[in-house]
Amino acid sequence: MGKRVVIEEEECIGCGSCEELCPEVFKLNPDTEKAEVIKPEGGPEDEIQEAIDTCPVECIHWE
C-alpha cells in the first residue's frame, strides 16, 4: 500500500493554503472551519508536498 496524506484536524487553523494548493485532495469544511482530506489515497505528490511544506502549523503529513 502506498502512503496516504493525513491532516491532524485538531491542530488545523483553517488558513486554507492546502486547499488553494491542491483542491483535489484538500477541502476546507465550512462547518468545522478546518481542512480535511477528501482524497486520502492522494493526488499529485508535488502539490501535496507543497501543501505540507506550506502549512503554518505543520498538521499535514504522509502516513
C-alpha positions as CSV (number, residue, x, y, z in Angstrom):
1,M,0.0,0.0,0.0
2,G,1.2,3.5,-0.8
3,K,1.5,6.4,1.5
4,R,-1.6,8.4,2.5
5,V,-1.9,12.0,3.3
6,V,-3.4,12.9,6.7
7,I,-4.4,16.2,8.4
8,E,-4.4,16.5,12.2
9,E,-7.7,18.4,12.2
10,E,-7.5,19.4,15.9
11,E,-4.3,21.3,15.0
12,C,-5.6,22.9,11.8
13,I,-6.2,26.7,12.0
14,G,-8.3,26.8,8.8
15,C,-5.9,29.0,6.8
16,G,-7.0,27.3,3.5
17,S,-3.5,27.2,2.0
18,C,-3.7,23.4,1.4
19,E,-7.0,23.7,-0.4
20,E,-5.6,26.5,-2.5
21,L,-2.5,24.5,-3.5
22,C,-4.2,21.1,-4.0
23,P,-8.0,21.4,-4.2
24,E,-8.5,17.8,-5.5
25,V,-7.1,16.4,-2.2
26,F,-7.9,19.1,0.5
27,K,-11.1,21.0,1.3
28,L,-12.0,23.5,4.0
29,N,-15.0,22.2,5.9
30,P,-17.4,25.2,6.3
31,D,-18.9,23.7,9.5
32,T,-15.7,23.0,11.4
33,E,-13.6,25.7,9.7
34,K,-10.8,23.1,9.4
35,A,-9.2,21.5,6.4
36,E,-9.9,17.8,5.6
37,V,-8.6,15.3,3.2
38,I,-11.2,14.5,0.6
39,K,-8.9,12.1,-1.3
40,P,-6.7,10.2,1.2
41,E,-5.2,8.0,-1.5
42,G,-3.6,11.2,-2.8
43,G,-3.2,13.1,-6.0
44,P,-0.2,15.0,-7.4
45,E,2.5,14.3,-4.9
46,D,4.4,17.5,-5.7
47,E,1.2,19.6,-4.9
48,I,0.6,17.6,-1.7
49,Q,4.2,18.0,-0.6
50,E,3.9,21.8,-1.3
51,A,0.8,21.9,0.9
52,I,2.6,20.0,3.6
53,D,5.6,22.4,3.4
54,T,3.4,25.5,3.3
55,C,1.1,24.5,6.3
56,P,1.8,27.1,9.0
57,V,1.1,24.7,11.9
58,E,2.6,21.6,10.2
59,C,-0.6,19.5,10.7
60,I,-0.4,17.7,7.3
61,H,1.8,14.7,6.8
62,W,2.3,11.4,5.0
63,E,1.4,8.2,6.7
